[in-house]
Amino acid sequence: MLIGVTGMVLIVAAWLLSLKDIPSPRLSALYGVGSALLTVHSVAIGDPVFSILNAASTALALINLARWFRSRSAKQL
């Protein structure tokens, strides 16, 4: 369990470091759907580490989609 939690913390740290750039909406949408499905699977098999990690992935993808739409609408003004 400690190895899984350590891996999760490192992945989340890498995400935080990469928040400067907004990924393409296509990538964010695919990532969001995929991680949402993996969250459901992780919950179904009772894996808390991957449940948390995939839920965070889904949230990050949704945040990135919102950031992309916000930056796009700001450019049109």
HELIX and SHEET records of a PDB file:
HELIX    1   1 LEU A    2  LEU A   17  1                                  16    
HELIX    2   2 PRO A   25  ILE A   45  1                                  21    
HELIX    3   3 PRO A   48  GLN A   76  1                                  29    
END                                                                             
